[in-house]
Amino acid sequence: MLAETQPVLDNLASYGAAGLMGAMWLWERRTSSTREKQIEDAHQRIMSDGVKLEALIDLVEKNTDVLSRLLAQKPQP
């Protein structure tokens, strides 16, 4: 990633401290936007997993209920 920004840094560094600060700001914005995208993707996966987990919990509860009713109907020896 640094190799991609090297020409930009060289050009902005020719403007002195202001150019260097501008380059640092551009680099920070690029990396933070990448990080924001990663966080957004992770959030979407977590929300998707939550829906799947709710469906699994519902299924287990229904199965438990059915098994309980079957065992209650079974005659005891």
Secondary structure, DSSP 8 states (H G I E B T S, - for coil): -HHHHHHHHHHHHTTTHHHHHHHHHHHHHHHHHHHHHHHHHHHHHHHHHHHHHHHHHHHHHHHHHHHHHHHHHS---
